[in-house]
Amino acid sequence: MFEVIRRKRRIAQGILLLLILPFAFFGIERYFSGGPNHQEAAKVGDAVVTTAELRRAVEERTAQLRQRFGENFDARIARDPAFVEMMLRELIERRLVQAEAARLGVVVTPEALQRAIASFPAFQQDGKFSYPRYEAVLRAQGLTPKAFEAMLAQDLAVQRLVEPIAQGTIVPREQTLHLVAQQLEEREVSVAVRAAADEADPAALTEEALRAYYEKNAAHYVEPAKVRLQYLLVDEEEIGRGLTPSEADLRALYEQAPELFRDPATQQVRPFEEVREALADSWRSRQARRRYGEVREELGNAVFEAIDRLEPVAERFGLKIHETALMPLEEVELAGVKSDKLISALKETQAQGGQNLEPIELAPGKLAAVRVAEYVPPRPLSFDEARARVTQDLARELGRERLRERAPQWLERLEKGEAVPELSWQPKRSLTRASNALPPELVDEIFKATPPWPRHLAWEAPNGDRWFVRIEGVRQPQLQADDPMVQFAGERIRSVIGNVEWRGWLKTLEARHPVVIRREALQELTAAP
């Protein structure tokens, strides 16, 4: 929202585009209704965001995304909890600013409102405002001029309130130039690595030392629990593929929401035949979503009643029982998805006893009913079974200590310009701060180093390996203040700072107009269409 606010010349058009679709079917009066007959998704001060309003916002944003991404669009996003919560947050932010504008008594004059309306290209004909066209465009969206003007007046008031915040973000050009130069700076380095495990004295890896290390760290040498699972999968996408709409279904959908198929350039609704495939996809998506929601609501009771068998559940819903191979519990994947929630449920005692688990949504549109068909508990590894790991771990531990003794000596010799035969240097390379060719922590250390060059440093990796770096020199980028890259970076920096300021202001508004979110409403919206 802050990015829209910052583009002052386009603010009214941006607001209109964001607001028109939610009013398309229901009109402004329903949008602002919030009496006791409307279920609340959130309260913002004395104002209410209803679940119906949130559902419409989700549906309209989903329609926009479908139009934008076409066949690559995944309709399951409409029930993704993060997506729904993001849409609710947008509505809450809108309510917060509206409440603050009302508190401060911000008003818009009739002249300012007229100028704003006349500036919309959609209302113009031959470069001039056309009242007949204005009425026609609003009529196509289910709006009256009075309702639209009330809506726009409110949003222009909001604009007046937030403009000072937008204008307050100033980043000096010299500072931007310096920051960009830092990011593009290159450092020429050579690297040598000594692996901790290779530094251990083989003579120290005696049978006695290995057994002592094993006894001390026996808890680390365990074969993890394994499970073989039976499961039913309810896949919304698969449900949709099995559905075929009738001609009547497509016609009804087209007549219900023709504005979704409006050509932005001509403002004309595209002919039915031209959008038949899009209609069919939308119909299948809606029907699959409805069926998926129905199964989701009924599946929990069904698996509970079946206790420790999936056959009755599979028969009732027409599903196939799948079975996995025996696999480590921590690595369980179903339908290509690794679910932390499922893994956590599999660790429960009743699950390991073979009882049906409560259905788990692996991902939006993928619901699984699972039971453990076979459980193999964790098993301590004997010394002989763990010998290879014990040898490697002890070698790494001994090597780490030896490197901690030798590294400072090698570094001192390098700083004096002496050769260190123990180090094998890799070919020289160039690094920037964004480079991923080396561990990020090491890159940070390299760019903290200061002249004179060459300079050497040593860094210990988490596994005990020791990295040695020779910084040969630095190349500074040649940049001008009008360089497109500098200008782009300036916009990005202003955007980041602006968003921080915007979020801070919203926090202030939340303290003045308390926000209460009803989590149950979000769960209901993501659980069923």
FIBA-736162 format. One line per 3 residues: number of its first residue (from 0); their letters; for each residue x, y, z of C-alpha. Coordinates in Angstrom, 3 decimals. Layout:
% FIBA-736162
NUM = A = X/Y/Z ~ ...
//
This chain:
% FIBA-736162
0 = MFE = 0.000/0.000/0.000 ~ 2.846/2.389/0.814 ~ 4.271/2.061/-2.686
3 = VIR = 0.907/3.124/-4.127 ~ 0.758/6.082/-1.782 ~ 4.212/7.232/-2.789
6 = RKR = 3.236/7.620/-6.457 ~ 1.364/10.849/-5.859 ~ 0.276/11.494/-9.399
9 = RIA = -1.333/8.088/-9.704 ~ -2.783/7.720/-6.234 ~ -6.430/8.146/-7.189
12 = QGI = -6.195/5.721/-10.092 ~ -4.387/3.213/-7.891 ~ -6.988/3.469/-5.188
15 = LLL = -9.767/3.027/-7.712 ~ -8.207/-0.123/-9.151 ~ -7.793/-1.583/-5.684
18 = LIL = -11.334/-0.752/-4.675 ~ -13.498/-1.317/-7.754 ~ -13.389/-5.125/-7.762
21 = PFA = -14.543/-5.635/-4.152 ~ -17.607/-3.507/-4.951 ~ -18.288/-5.179/-8.319
24 = FFG = -20.982/-7.558/-7.115 ~ -22.120/-6.093/-3.834 ~ -21.968/-2.286/-3.968
27 = IER = -20.569/0.166/-1.457 ~ -23.490/-0.074/0.980 ~ -22.801/-3.736/1.692
30 = YFS = -19.069/-3.121/1.929 ~ -19.498/-0.752/4.844 ~ -22.244/-2.649/6.624
33 = GGP = -21.224/-4.196/9.913 ~ -24.130/-4.727/12.244 ~ -24.666/-7.623/14.576
36 = NHQ = -25.917/-9.813/11.712 ~ -22.449/-9.845/10.136 ~ -19.846/-12.240/11.424
39 = EAA = -16.667/-10.439/12.432 ~ -13.214/-11.298/11.137 ~ -11.665/-8.354/12.974
42 = KVG = -12.528/-5.183/14.842 ~ -10.608/-1.950/14.308 ~ -11.650/0.471/17.010
45 = DAV = -15.399/0.724/16.537 ~ -15.282/-0.481/12.918 ~ -15.726/-4.080/11.804
48 = VTT = -14.155/-6.185/9.064 ~ -16.684/-8.920/8.329 ~ -15.912/-12.430/7.196
51 = AEL = -18.084/-11.769/4.133 ~ -15.949/-8.756/3.271 ~ -12.767/-10.738/3.784
54 = RRA = -14.096/-13.581/1.645 ~ -14.930/-11.136/-1.158 ~ -11.478/-9.572/-0.943
57 = VEE = -9.863/-13.015/-1.196 ~ -12.067/-14.003/-4.134 ~ -11.416/-10.784/-6.032
60 = RTA = -7.658/-10.893/-5.492 ~ -7.721/-14.531/-6.580 ~ -9.588/-13.524/-9.760
63 = QLR = -6.964/-10.869/-10.468 ~ -4.155/-13.383/-10.015 ~ -5.932/-15.934/-12.214
66 = QRF = -6.290/-13.360/-14.990 ~ -2.643/-12.381/-14.651 ~ -1.049/-15.835/-14.508
69 = GEN = -3.515/-17.844/-16.606 ~ -2.876/-21.582/-16.622 ~ 0.076/-21.172/-14.235
72 = FDA = -2.247/-19.927/-11.497 ~ -2.806/-22.267/-8.538 ~ -6.328/-21.664/-7.160
75 = RIA = -5.419/-23.346/-3.863 ~ -3.757/-20.121/-2.762 ~ -7.244/-18.804/-1.933
78 = RDP = -7.273/-21.016/1.166 ~ -3.649/-20.636/2.107 ~ -3.718/-19.238/5.689
81 = AFV = -0.849/-16.838/4.976 ~ -2.629/-15.445/1.883 ~ -5.942/-14.995/3.718
84 = EMM = -4.217/-13.308/6.654 ~ -2.391/-10.977/4.253 ~ -5.725/-9.929/2.736
87 = LRE = -7.183/-9.373/6.203 ~ -4.199/-7.231/7.105 ~ -4.805/-5.049/4.044
90 = LIE = -8.423/-4.520/5.101 ~ -7.346/-3.748/8.674 ~ -4.778/-1.194/7.487
93 = RRL = -7.439/0.453/5.376 ~ -9.800/0.662/8.358 ~ -7.027/2.102/10.545
96 = VQA = -6.280/4.951/8.151 ~ -9.985/5.626/7.588 ~ -10.565/5.775/11.342
99 = EAA = -7.670/8.199/11.771 ~ -8.893/10.399/8.909 ~ -12.333/10.535/10.544
102 = RLG = -10.818/11.323/13.953 ~ -8.828/14.227/12.514 ~ -11.796/15.486/10.514
105 = VVV = -9.988/15.332/7.175 ~ -12.433/16.397/4.450 ~ -12.344/16.654/0.667
108 = TPE = -13.912/19.647/-1.080 ~ -16.405/19.096/-3.933 ~ -13.931/20.796/-6.315
111 = ALQ = -11.128/18.372/-5.399 ~ -13.506/15.428/-5.843 ~ -14.565/16.659/-9.291
114 = RAI = -10.945/17.088/-10.389 ~ -10.099/13.578/-9.239 ~ -13.033/12.006/-11.082
117 = ASF = -12.262/13.927/-14.276 ~ -8.654/12.661/-14.182 ~ -9.587/8.976/-14.598
120 = PAF = -8.857/7.829/-18.181 ~ -11.714/5.319/-17.903 ~ -14.180/8.217/-17.628
123 = QQD = -12.755/10.184/-20.572 ~ -13.722/10.266/-24.224 ~ -11.561/12.013/-26.816
126 = GKF = -9.327/13.228/-23.996 ~ -12.164/14.881/-22.049 ~ -14.373/13.828/-19.157
129 = SYP = -17.632/12.286/-20.379 ~ -20.511/12.020/-17.929 ~ -22.382/9.385/-20.013
132 = RYE = -19.208/7.272/-20.077 ~ -18.765/7.849/-16.338 ~ -22.243/6.514/-15.660
135 = AVL = -21.767/3.565/-18.023 ~ -18.489/2.465/-16.423 ~ -19.950/2.664/-12.917
138 = RAQ = -23.121/0.858/-14.002 ~ -21.000/-1.989/-15.399 ~ -19.396/-2.312/-11.946
141 = GLT = -22.731/-2.249/-10.096 ~ -22.153/1.238/-8.673 ~ -24.122/4.499/-8.686
144 = PKA = -22.357/7.874/-9.053 ~ -23.415/8.780/-5.506 ~ -21.952/5.613/-4.007
147 = FEA = -18.738/5.878/-6.020 ~ -18.238/9.535/-5.121 ~ -18.689/8.751/-1.416
150 = MLA = -16.111/6.014/-1.726 ~ -13.644/8.177/-3.622 ~ -14.062/11.106/-1.230
153 = QDL = -13.152/8.843/1.636 ~ -10.046/7.600/-0.145 ~ -8.923/11.080/-1.139
156 = AVQ = -9.189/11.998/2.526 ~ -6.975/9.029/3.315 ~ -4.533/10.211/0.636
159 = RLV = -4.292/13.644/2.235 ~ -3.541/12.001/5.560 ~ -0.763/9.707/4.342
162 = EPI = 0.970/12.040/1.880 ~ 3.129/13.717/4.567 ~ 4.527/10.290/5.488
165 = AQG = 5.253/9.502/1.852 ~ 6.966/12.846/1.308 ~ 9.032/12.527/4.461
168 = TIV = 11.327/9.803/3.142 ~ 14.434/11.535/1.805 ~ 17.718/9.734/1.099
171 = PRE = 20.639/12.033/0.138 ~ 22.091/11.190/-3.271 ~ 25.623/11.035/-1.844
174 = QTL = 24.511/8.455/0.704 ~ 22.857/6.376/-2.004 ~ 26.004/6.586/-4.140
177 = HLV = 28.109/5.424/-1.192 ~ 25.786/2.488/-0.410 ~ 25.708/1.320/-4.039
180 = AQQ = 29.491/1.601/-4.281 ~ 29.813/-0.556/-1.165 ~ 27.579/-3.252/-2.631
183 = LEE = 29.456/-3.280/-5.957 ~ 32.944/-3.181/-4.438 ~ 35.016/-6.218/-5.453
186 = REV = 37.781/-7.845/-3.441 ~ 40.377/-10.096/-5.043 ~ 41.011/-13.070/-2.779
189 = SVA = 42.813/-16.388/-2.675 ~ 41.574/-19.134/-0.353 ~ 43.128/-22.178/1.300
192 = VRA = 41.168/-24.681/3.398 ~ 42.419/-27.147/5.956 ~ 39.862/-29.824/6.881
195 = AAD = 39.784/-30.560/10.608 ~ 39.434/-34.314/10.098 ~ 42.673/-34.372/8.062
198 = EAD = 44.674/-32.719/10.842 ~ 44.251/-35.476/13.422 ~ 47.289/-37.579/14.243
201 = PAA = 46.396/-41.120/13.068 ~ 48.337/-42.497/15.997 ~ 45.833/-40.864/18.346
204 = LTE = 42.892/-42.763/16.828 ~ 43.523/-45.876/18.885 ~ 40.927/-48.512/19.699
207 = EAL = 40.922/-47.332/23.286 ~ 40.418/-43.674/22.286 ~ 37.598/-44.569/19.889
210 = RAY = 35.763/-46.664/22.493 ~ 36.159/-43.934/25.117 ~ 34.756/-41.328/22.691
213 = YEK = 31.870/-43.658/21.816 ~ 30.983/-44.218/25.490 ~ 31.091/-40.506/26.179
216 = NAA = 28.852/-39.639/23.209 ~ 26.701/-42.784/22.958 ~ 23.491/-40.721/22.818
219 = HYV = 24.562/-39.408/19.384 ~ 24.907/-42.858/17.870 ~ 21.308/-43.995/17.466
222 = EPA = 19.488/-45.388/14.467 ~ 16.407/-43.144/14.180 ~ 12.832/-44.384/14.440
225 = KVR = 11.312/-45.690/11.205 ~ 7.713/-45.888/10.035 ~ 5.707/-47.459/7.252
228 = LQY = 2.531/-45.500/6.616 ~ -0.851/-46.096/5.083 ~ -2.660/-42.970/3.956
231 = LLV = -5.553/-41.549/1.981 ~ -4.954/-38.427/-0.084 ~ -7.627/-35.876/-0.931
234 = DEE = -6.187/-33.726/-3.710 ~ -8.239/-30.746/-4.849 ~ -6.360/-30.566/-8.137
237 = EIG = -7.100/-34.234/-8.822 ~ -10.769/-33.693/-8.003 ~ -10.911/-30.843/-10.519
240 = RGL = -9.379/-32.919/-13.299 ~ -12.235/-35.402/-12.982 ~ -15.002/-32.814/-13.430
243 = TPS = -16.612/-31.691/-16.698 ~ -18.909/-28.647/-16.795 ~ -22.055/-28.555/-18.900
246 = EAD = -22.877/-25.763/-21.326 ~ -25.465/-24.497/-18.853 ~ -22.835/-24.397/-16.092
249 = LRA = -20.513/-22.264/-18.215 ~ -23.282/-19.921/-19.344 ~ -24.438/-19.413/-15.761
252 = LYE = -20.899/-18.631/-14.605 ~ -20.373/-16.176/-17.463 ~ -23.611/-14.340/-16.758
255 = QAP = -22.900/-14.239/-13.046 ~ -19.563/-12.401/-13.353 ~ -18.970/-11.015/-16.865
258 = ELF = -16.793/-8.167/-15.536 ~ -14.082/-10.706/-14.711 ~ -13.647/-11.113/-18.458
261 = RDP = -13.552/-7.432/-19.332 ~ -10.810/-6.312/-21.732 ~ -8.834/-3.604/-19.836
264 = ATQ = -8.020/-1.746/-23.055 ~ -11.549/-1.490/-24.485 ~ -13.590/-1.936/-21.303
267 = QVR = -15.700/-4.406/-23.304 ~ -16.651/-7.826/-21.964 ~ -15.028/-10.529/-24.081
270 = PFE = -17.465/-12.873/-25.914 ~ -18.486/-16.131/-24.281 ~ -16.737/-18.356/-26.839
273 = EVR = -13.524/-16.446/-26.409 ~ -13.385/-17.165/-22.676 ~ -14.902/-20.667/-22.697
276 = EAL = -11.694/-22.374/-21.525 ~ -11.163/-19.819/-18.769 ~ -14.757/-20.364/-17.666
279 = ADS = -14.294/-24.129/-17.637 ~ -11.144/-23.804/-15.535 ~ -12.922/-21.450/-13.136
282 = WRS = -15.932/-23.802/-12.861 ~ -13.714/-26.825/-12.198 ~ -11.750/-24.855/-9.624
285 = RQA = -14.922/-23.794/-7.799 ~ -16.484/-27.243/-7.843 ~ -13.255/-28.945/-6.761
288 = RRR = -12.881/-26.426/-3.986 ~ -16.466/-27.080/-2.816 ~ -16.014/-30.868/-2.888
291 = YGE = -12.642/-30.640/-1.163 ~ -14.225/-28.538/1.586 ~ -17.029/-31.060/2.042
294 = VRE = -14.617/-33.984/2.354 ~ -12.389/-32.010/4.673 ~ -15.284/-31.377/7.064
297 = ELG = -16.395/-35.033/7.094 ~ -13.041/-36.801/6.999 ~ -12.113/-36.130/10.641
300 = NAV = -15.174/-37.892/12.030 ~ -14.747/-40.758/9.583 ~ -11.164/-41.571/10.571
303 = FEA = -12.043/-41.210/14.256 ~ -14.911/-43.695/13.932 ~ -12.716/-46.180/12.024
306 = IDR = -10.172/-46.004/14.889 ~ -7.219/-47.885/13.360 ~ -8.430/-48.845/9.867
309 = LEP = -8.558/-46.774/6.692 ~ -10.538/-49.235/4.558 ~ -14.002/-47.996/5.665
312 = VAE = -12.919/-44.393/5.111 ~ -11.527/-45.162/1.662 ~ -14.741/-46.914/0.677
315 = RFG = -16.940/-44.084/1.945 ~ -15.113/-41.344/0.026 ~ -14.001/-43.353/-2.989
318 = LKI = -10.322/-42.940/-2.188 ~ -7.332/-45.196/-2.728 ~ -5.189/-46.441/0.162
321 = HET = -1.520/-45.643/-0.460 ~ 1.372/-47.243/1.418 ~ 4.937/-46.045/1.872
324 = ALM = 8.126/-48.021/2.287 ~ 9.745/-48.208/5.717 ~ 11.501/-44.845/6.143
327 = PLE = 13.104/-42.730/8.865 ~ 10.368/-40.914/10.746 ~ 12.142/-37.545/10.493
330 = EVE = 12.316/-37.856/6.704 ~ 8.672/-38.730/6.037 ~ 7.226/-37.220/2.872
333 = LAG = 3.728/-37.725/1.459 ~ 2.713/-36.602/-2.030 ~ 6.101/-34.941/-2.356
336 = VKS = 5.509/-32.784/0.739 ~ 7.477/-32.883/3.987 ~ 5.117/-31.729/6.737
339 = DKL = 6.496/-30.814/10.161 ~ 2.975/-31.123/11.542 ~ 2.704/-34.719/10.292
342 = ISA = 6.132/-35.671/11.632 ~ 5.216/-34.207/15.014 ~ 1.937/-36.195/15.043
345 = LKE = 3.781/-39.425/14.174 ~ 5.854/-39.080/17.344 ~ 2.745/-39.403/19.534
348 = TQA = 2.299/-42.746/21.331 ~ -1.198/-43.410/19.967 ~ 0.034/-42.838/16.410
351 = QGG = 2.829/-45.338/16.886 ~ 0.210/-47.814/18.088 ~ -1.517/-47.721/14.718
354 = QNL = -4.467/-45.421/15.451 ~ -5.681/-43.169/12.662 ~ -4.289/-39.652/12.871
357 = EPI = -6.435/-36.591/12.613 ~ -6.429/-35.489/8.917 ~ -3.508/-33.189/8.150
360 = ELA = -3.357/-30.624/5.349 ~ 0.059/-31.217/3.844 ~ -0.284/-28.148/1.633
363 = PGK = -3.198/-26.029/0.386 ~ -5.496/-28.446/-1.439 ~ -3.740/-31.629/-0.236
366 = LAA = -5.330/-33.390/2.749 ~ -4.064/-36.704/4.146 ~ -5.600/-39.248/6.518
369 = VRV = -2.703/-41.310/7.908 ~ -2.044/-44.301/10.119 ~ 1.209/-46.005/11.090
372 = AEY = 1.192/-49.531/9.639 ~ 4.594/-50.380/11.126 ~ 6.728/-48.593/13.700
375 = VPP = 10.373/-49.403/14.423 ~ 11.591/-47.519/17.512 ~ 14.972/-45.776/17.721
378 = RPL = 17.816/-48.220/18.360 ~ 21.203/-47.497/19.930 ~ 24.026/-48.421/17.573
381 = SFD = 26.701/-50.745/18.865 ~ 30.307/-49.581/18.794 ~ 31.052/-51.732/15.753
384 = EAR = 28.020/-50.351/13.881 ~ 28.998/-46.773/14.699 ~ 32.765/-47.220/14.283
387 = ARV = 33.064/-45.243/11.009 ~ 31.115/-42.282/12.415 ~ 32.992/-42.415/15.711
390 = TQD = 36.327/-42.398/13.881 ~ 35.313/-39.434/11.745 ~ 33.907/-37.471/14.711
393 = LAR = 36.939/-38.053/16.920 ~ 39.307/-37.167/14.066 ~ 37.420/-33.921/13.507
396 = ELG = 37.519/-33.098/17.236 ~ 41.242/-33.745/17.514 ~ 41.925/-31.920/14.242
399 = RER = 39.946/-28.881/15.383 ~ 42.141/-28.564/18.505 ~ 45.319/-28.974/16.491
402 = LRE = 44.244/-26.328/13.980 ~ 43.502/-23.903/16.804 ~ 47.135/-24.236/17.841
405 = RAP = 48.676/-24.051/14.362 ~ 46.441/-21.448/12.651 ~ 47.811/-18.398/14.544
408 = QWL = 51.369/-19.457/13.697 ~ 50.556/-19.866/9.995 ~ 48.714/-16.546/9.959
411 = ERL = 51.687/-14.762/11.535 ~ 54.033/-16.193/8.890 ~ 51.645/-15.153/6.107
414 = EKG = 51.479/-11.576/7.425 ~ 55.285/-11.464/7.357 ~ 55.238/-12.474/3.700
417 = EAV = 56.606/-15.949/4.351 ~ 55.459/-19.048/2.459 ~ 53.403/-21.640/4.333
420 = PEL = 53.841/-24.967/2.484 ~ 51.041/-26.549/4.539 ~ 48.479/-24.377/2.747
423 = SWQ = 47.342/-25.113/-0.813 ~ 45.907/-21.936/-2.360 ~ 42.967/-22.040/-4.746
426 = PKR = 42.928/-19.809/-7.876 ~ 42.305/-16.136/-7.257 ~ 38.674/-14.992/-7.406
429 = SLT = 36.663/-11.754/-7.184 ~ 33.995/-11.335/-4.534 ~ 31.242/-8.827/-3.853
432 = RAS = 29.239/-8.596/-0.650 ~ 26.428/-10.539/-2.310 ~ 28.682/-13.403/-3.387
435 = NAL = 27.648/-16.949/-2.440 ~ 30.882/-18.585/-3.587 ~ 32.102/-18.706/0.035
438 = PPE = 30.272/-19.114/3.356 ~ 28.385/-15.866/4.071 ~ 30.025/-15.471/7.497
441 = LVD = 33.438/-15.640/5.837 ~ 32.415/-13.106/3.174 ~ 31.390/-10.745/5.995
444 = EIF = 34.832/-11.112/7.581 ~ 36.535/-10.454/4.242 ~ 34.668/-7.189/3.755
447 = KAT = 35.365/-6.059/7.317 ~ 39.094/-6.178/6.601 ~ 40.836/-2.820/6.100
450 = PPW = 44.014/-1.787/4.198 ~ 46.909/-2.119/3.686 ~ 46.784/-4.906/1.127
453 = PRH = 47.547/-7.730/0.871 ~ 46.006/-8.793/4.141 ~ 45.433/-12.286/5.557
456 = LAW = 42.776/-13.694/7.836 ~ 41.847/-17.083/9.293 ~ 38.280/-18.230/9.958
459 = EAP = 37.001/-21.337/11.757 ~ 33.937/-22.978/10.198 ~ 31.257/-24.562/12.429
462 = NGD = 32.569/-28.057/11.544 ~ 36.082/-27.144/12.694 ~ 37.606/-26.652/9.246
465 = RWF = 39.917/-23.656/9.021 ~ 39.747/-21.224/6.096 ~ 42.677/-18.957/5.250
468 = VRI = 42.132/-15.947/3.011 ~ 44.605/-13.635/1.321 ~ 42.968/-10.364/0.259
471 = EGV = 45.014/-9.157/-2.700 ~ 43.292/-5.832/-3.278 ~ 40.061/-3.924/-3.849
474 = RQP = 38.347/-2.620/-6.998 ~ 35.981/0.286/-6.470 ~ 33.171/0.791/-9.019
477 = QLQ = 33.155/4.009/-11.034 ~ 29.689/5.449/-10.517 ~ 27.990/8.752/-11.261
480 = ADD = 25.029/10.140/-9.366 ~ 22.846/9.861/-12.483 ~ 23.791/6.227/-13.094
483 = PMV = 20.531/4.198/-13.590 ~ 21.758/1.670/-11.040 ~ 22.185/4.406/-8.444
486 = QFA = 18.738/5.788/-9.198 ~ 17.187/2.317/-8.946 ~ 18.981/1.667/-5.661
489 = GER = 17.787/5.016/-4.342 ~ 14.198/4.039/-5.058 ~ 14.679/0.711/-3.325
492 = IRS = 16.249/2.349/-0.284 ~ 13.462/4.906/-0.105 ~ 10.954/2.074/-0.420
495 = VIG = 12.511/0.163/2.482 ~ 12.747/3.240/4.697 ~ 9.251/4.298/3.673
498 = NVE = 7.803/0.927/4.579 ~ 9.488/1.078/7.979 ~ 7.964/4.519/8.550
501 = WRG = 4.569/3.305/7.319 ~ 4.614/0.285/9.625 ~ 5.642/2.472/12.538
504 = WLK = 2.751/4.844/11.868 ~ 0.310/1.929/11.644 ~ 1.525/0.707/15.043
507 = TLE = 0.687/4.143/16.415 ~ -2.779/3.941/14.870 ~ -3.312/0.457/16.323
510 = ARH = -2.644/1.847/19.780 ~ -5.297/4.516/19.135 ~ -7.769/2.224/17.363
513 = PVV = -7.218/-1.243/18.910 ~ -7.267/-4.192/16.511 ~ -8.790/-7.540/17.524
516 = IRR = -8.605/-10.444/15.058 ~ -10.997/-13.367/15.436 ~ -8.768/-16.306/14.529
519 = EAL = -11.734/-18.648/14.241 ~ -12.966/-16.648/11.253 ~ -9.643/-17.177/9.469
522 = QEL = -9.776/-20.901/10.167 ~ -13.323/-21.103/8.832 ~ -12.322/-19.293/5.663
525 = TAA = -9.362/-21.571/4.984 ~ -11.224/-24.726/5.933 ~ -14.129/-24.477/3.507
528 = P = -15.165/-22.488/0.431
//
